[in-house]
Amino acid sequence: MAAWSNKEFGEVRREYDLNRMDEFNLPDDPLLLFVAWMQKARTSGIPDPTAMTLSTVDDSGSPSSRIVLLKKIDQAKLIFFTNYRSRKAREINHDSRVAAHLYWPQLERQVKISGNAEALEDTESDLYFSSRPFESKISAWASPQSDVVPDREFLEREYQRYLLKFENTDDVPRPEYWGGFAIDPRRMEFWQGGKYRLHDRIEYTLIEEGWSRVRLAP
């Protein structure tokens, strides 16, 4: 096994100086700021600007993280879609508390989100599934997400099997085990890289009166 020294990692360094955050000019609702940052990311040529790390915990408290794509914000909730039999879905059903993280290095920005997730209504999942490309619909049927499979060929065979099953179907139905989750944010932290590592960190917390806001030390 190759040895990695602290010096080798320590040389991976850059300065942050693109922007600053002044809390007195920020909106009271963090979702307004989040939408503005997301729109900037989407128009900046950043690959996969909606990719976010979603973290859950299992019944023993062990955490697990993976990348999912944020598809929309609806009624102040963050929406993503997945297989309801996957590890992430099983863990959400056990403990609805989740954390999400988005990082846009080109903008020197990141957002941390924590809250509770719940499954969408079937009609909402149906609507999104119907908008997916045909091949993606087939993959949703073919993949037993998070299950152990014998090899790559198994997945290819399953894909071909469902491709034949639905080849003459104009509208591929949504599998009952596939759908969306909505994250209801309770805490949101916005990070803007700062010169000399004096980063801006603004944290919003949902309380009875609405959202409160504080500045955190970097």
LUMLOKOL-717006 format. One record per residue (C-alpha): x negated, z, y negated; residue number from 1. Coordinates in steps of 0.2 Angstrom, whole numbers, plus 2048, in hexadecimal, padded with zeros to 3 digits. Each point is the difference from the previous one (the first is absolute). Layout:
+-----+-----+-----+-----+
!   X !   Z !   Y ! seq !
+-----+-----+-----+-----+
!   X !   Z !   Y ! NUM !
...
+-----+-----+-----+-----+
//
This chain:
+-----+-----+-----+-----+
!   X !   Z !   Y ! seq !
+-----+-----+-----+-----+
! 800 ! 800 ! 800 !   1 !
! 7F9 ! 7FB ! 7EF !   2 !
! 7FC ! 80F ! 7F5 !   3 !
! 807 ! 800 ! 7EE !   4 !
! 7F7 ! 80B ! 7F3 !   5 !
! 808 ! 808 ! 7F1 !   6 !
! 7F5 ! 7F5 ! 7F5 !   7 !
! 807 ! 7F0 ! 807 !   8 !
! 812 ! 806 ! 7FC !   9 !
! 7FA ! 807 ! 7EF !  10 !
! 7FB ! 7EF ! 7FA !  11 !
! 811 ! 7FA ! 801 !  12 !
! 805 ! 804 ! 7EE !  13 !
! 808 ! 7F7 ! 7F1 !  14 !
! 806 ! 806 ! 7EF !  15 !
! 812 ! 800 ! 7FB !  16 !
! 805 ! 7FB ! 7EE !  17 !
! 80E ! 7F4 ! 7FF !  18 !
! 80E ! 80B ! 7F9 !  19 !
! 806 ! 811 ! 7FC !  20 !
! 810 ! 80A ! 801 !  21 !
! 807 ! 80A ! 7F2 !  22 !
! 80E ! 80C ! 806 !  23 !
! 808 ! 800 ! 7F0 !  24 !
! 804 ! 7ED ! 801 !  25 !
! 806 ! 801 ! 812 !  26 !
! 813 ! 7FE ! 805 !  27 !
! 809 ! 810 ! 806 !  28 !
! 805 ! 7F7 ! 810 !  29 !
! 7F1 ! 7FC ! 80B !  30 !
! 809 ! 7F2 ! 808 !  31 !
! 800 ! 7F6 ! 7F0 !  32 !
! 7ED ! 802 ! 7FF !  33 !
! 7FE ! 7FC ! 813 !  34 !
! 80A ! 7EF ! 7FD !  35 !
! 7F5 ! 7FC ! 7F1 !  36 !
! 7F0 ! 803 ! 80B !  37 !
! 807 ! 7F6 ! 80E !  38 !
! 805 ! 7F1 ! 7F5 !  39 !
! 7EE ! 800 ! 7F9 !  40 !
! 7F9 ! 801 ! 812 !  41 !
! 80B ! 7F1 ! 805 !  42 !
! 7FB ! 7F5 ! 7F2 !  43 !
! 7ED ! 804 ! 801 !  44 !
! 7FC ! 7F6 ! 810 !  45 !
! 7FE ! 810 ! 80A !  46 !
! 802 ! 7FC ! 813 !  47 !
! 80F ! 80A ! 808 !  48 !
! 804 ! 809 ! 7F0 !  49 !
! 80F ! 809 ! 808 !  50 !
! 7F6 ! 806 ! 80F !  51 !
! 801 ! 813 ! 801 !  52 !
! 7F9 ! 80D ! 80C !  53 !
! 80E ! 80A ! 808 !  54 !
! 7FC ! 811 ! 807 !  55 !
! 80B ! 80A ! 80C !  56 !
! 7FD ! 80F ! 80C !  57 !
! 805 ! 802 ! 812 !  58 !
! 808 ! 80F ! 808 !  59 !
! 7EF ! 809 ! 802 !  60 !
! 7FC ! 7FD ! 7ED !  61 !
! 7F3 ! 7F3 ! 803 !  62 !
! 800 ! 7F3 ! 7F2 !  63 !
! 801 ! 7ED ! 803 !  64 !
! 7FD ! 7F2 ! 7F3 !  65 !
! 803 ! 7ED ! 7FF !  66 !
! 803 ! 7F2 ! 7F4 !  67 !
! 812 ! 7FB ! 7FD !  68 !
! 807 ! 7F4 ! 7F3 !  69 !
! 80B ! 807 ! 7F2 !  70 !
! 80E ! 7F3 ! 7FF !  71 !
! 80A ! 807 ! 7F1 !  72 !
! 806 ! 80F ! 7F6 !  73 !
! 812 ! 803 ! 801 !  74 !
! 80A ! 80F ! 7F8 !  75 !
! 7EF ! 808 ! 7FC !  76 !
! 7FA ! 7FF ! 812 !  77 !
! 7F2 ! 7F6 ! 808 !  78 !
! 805 ! 7F5 ! 80E !  79 !
! 7F6 ! 7FA ! 80F !  80 !
! 805 ! 7F9 ! 811 !  81 !
! 7F9 ! 803 ! 812 !  82 !
! 805 ! 802 ! 812 !  83 !
! 80A ! 80F ! 802 !  84 !
! 7F8 ! 804 ! 811 !  85 !
! 7EE ! 7FF ! 7F8 !  86 !
! 7F5 ! 810 ! 7FE !  87 !
! 804 ! 801 ! 7EE !  88 !
! 812 ! 7FF ! 802 !  89 !
! 800 ! 80D ! 80E !  90 !
! 7F6 ! 80C ! 7F5 !  91 !
! 80B ! 7FD ! 7F1 !  92 !
! 80F ! 804 ! 80B !  93 !
! 7F7 ! 810 ! 805 !  94 !
! 7FA ! 805 ! 7EE !  95 !
! 807 ! 7F6 ! 7F2 !  96 !
! 7F2 ! 805 ! 7F4 !  97 !
! 7F4 ! 7F2 ! 7FD !  98 !
! 7F2 ! 7FB ! 7F4 !  99 !
! 7FC ! 7EF ! 7F9 ! 100 !
! 7F1 ! 7F9 ! 7F7 ! 101 !
! 7FD ! 7F0 ! 7F7 ! 102 !
! 7EF ! 7FA ! 7FA ! 103 !
! 7FC ! 7F2 ! 7F4 ! 104 !
! 7ED ! 800 ! 7FF ! 105 !
! 7FF ! 7F1 ! 7F4 ! 106 !
! 80B ! 80A ! 7F4 ! 107 !
! 7F7 ! 810 ! 803 ! 108 !
! 811 ! 808 ! 804 ! 109 !
! 808 ! 809 ! 80E ! 110 !
! 811 ! 809 ! 803 ! 111 !
! 804 ! 80F ! 80C ! 112 !
! 812 ! 803 ! 805 ! 113 !
! 807 ! 80E ! 80A ! 114 !
! 813 ! 802 ! 805 ! 115 !
! 80C ! 7FE ! 80E ! 116 !
! 804 ! 7F0 ! 809 ! 117 !
! 811 ! 7FC ! 808 ! 118 !
! 806 ! 7F0 ! 80A ! 119 !
! 80A ! 7F3 ! 7F6 ! 120 !
! 812 ! 7FB ! 804 ! 121 !
! 801 ! 7F2 ! 80C ! 122 !
! 808 ! 7F5 ! 7F3 ! 123 !
! 7F0 ! 801 ! 7F6 ! 124 !
! 7F4 ! 7FD ! 80E ! 125 !
! 80B ! 7F1 ! 806 ! 126 !
! 7FF ! 7F9 ! 7EE ! 127 !
! 7ED ! 801 ! 800 ! 128 !
! 7FD ! 7FA ! 812 ! 129 !
! 80A ! 7F1 ! 7FC ! 130 !
! 7F4 ! 7FB ! 7F2 ! 131 !
! 7F1 ! 801 ! 80B ! 132 !
! 7F7 ! 7F0 ! 807 ! 133 !
! 806 ! 7FA ! 811 ! 134 !
! 7EF ! 804 ! 808 ! 135 !
! 800 ! 812 ! 7F9 ! 136 !
! 812 ! 803 ! 807 ! 137 !
! 7F9 ! 7FA ! 811 ! 138 !
! 7F2 ! 80C ! 7FF ! 139 !
! 80B ! 80F ! 7FC ! 140 !
! 809 ! 7FC ! 811 ! 141 !
! 7F0 ! 7FD ! 80A ! 142 !
! 7F5 ! 80F ! 7FB ! 143 !
! 804 ! 812 ! 807 ! 144 !
! 7F7 ! 807 ! 7F1 ! 145 !
! 7F4 ! 80F ! 804 ! 146 !
! 802 ! 7FE ! 813 ! 147 !
! 7F2 ! 7FD ! 80B ! 148 !
! 7FF ! 7EE ! 806 ! 149 !
! 7F5 ! 7F9 ! 80E ! 150 !
! 7F8 ! 7F2 ! 7F5 ! 151 !
! 802 ! 7F3 ! 7F3 ! 152 !
! 808 ! 7F4 ! 80C ! 153 !
! 80E ! 80C ! 802 ! 154 !
! 805 ! 7FF ! 7EE ! 155 !
! 7FE ! 7ED ! 800 ! 156 !
! 80C ! 7FE ! 80F ! 157 !
! 80C ! 80C ! 7F8 ! 158 !
! 800 ! 7F5 ! 7F0 ! 159 !
! 802 ! 7F0 ! 80A ! 160 !
! 80F ! 808 ! 809 ! 161 !
! 809 ! 805 ! 7F1 ! 162 !
! 7FB ! 7EF ! 7F8 ! 163 !
! 809 ! 7F8 ! 80E ! 164 !
! 80F ! 80C ! 7FF ! 165 !
! 803 ! 7FD ! 7EE ! 166 !
! 7FA ! 7EE ! 7FE ! 167 !
! 812 ! 7F9 ! 7FD ! 168 !
! 806 ! 80F ! 7F6 ! 169 !
! 802 ! 7FD ! 7ED ! 170 !
! 800 ! 812 ! 7FC ! 171 !
! 7F5 ! 80C ! 80B ! 172 !
! 809 ! 811 ! 801 ! 173 !
! 7F7 ! 810 ! 7FB ! 174 !
! 7FA ! 80A ! 80F ! 175 !
! 809 ! 811 ! 7FF ! 176 !
! 7EF ! 809 ! 801 ! 177 !
! 7FA ! 7F7 ! 7F0 ! 178 !
! 804 ! 805 ! 7EE ! 179 !
! 7FB ! 808 ! 7F0 ! 180 !
! 7FC ! 811 ! 7FA ! 181 !
! 802 ! 806 ! 7EE ! 182 !
! 7F3 ! 80D ! 7F9 ! 183 !
! 808 ! 80C ! 7F3 ! 184 !
! 7F1 ! 805 ! 7F5 ! 185 !
! 7FE ! 812 ! 7FB ! 186 !
! 7EE ! 7FF ! 7F9 ! 187 !
! 7F6 ! 7F1 ! 7F9 ! 188 !
! 7EF ! 800 ! 7FA ! 189 !
! 7F8 ! 7F2 ! 7F6 ! 190 !
! 7ED ! 7FE ! 800 ! 191 !
! 7F7 ! 7F5 ! 7F3 ! 192 !
! 7ED ! 7FE ! 803 ! 193 !
! 7F6 ! 808 ! 7F1 ! 194 !
! 7EE ! 7FE ! 7FA ! 195 !
! 7F4 ! 80D ! 806 ! 196 !
! 80D ! 805 ! 80E ! 197 !
! 80B ! 807 ! 7F3 ! 198 !
! 80F ! 7F8 ! 808 ! 199 !
! 812 ! 802 ! 7F9 ! 200 !
! 80C ! 808 ! 80C ! 201 !
! 812 ! 803 ! 7FB ! 202 !
! 80B ! 808 ! 80C ! 203 !
! 813 ! 800 ! 800 ! 204 !
! 80B ! 80D ! 80A ! 205 !
! 813 ! 7FF ! 802 ! 206 !
! 808 ! 810 ! 7FB ! 207 !
! 813 ! 804 ! 7FD ! 208 !
! 7FF ! 7FB ! 7EE ! 209 !
! 7F7 ! 7EF ! 804 ! 210 !
! 7EE ! 7FC ! 800 ! 211 !
! 7F2 ! 80B ! 7FA ! 212 !
! 7EF ! 7F9 ! 7FC ! 213 !
! 7EF ! 808 ! 7FF ! 214 !
! 7EE ! 7FA ! 7FF ! 215 !
! 7F4 ! 804 ! 80F ! 216 !
! 7ED ! 801 ! 7FF ! 217 !
! 7F7 ! 7F2 ! 808 ! 218 !
+-----+-----+-----+-----+
//
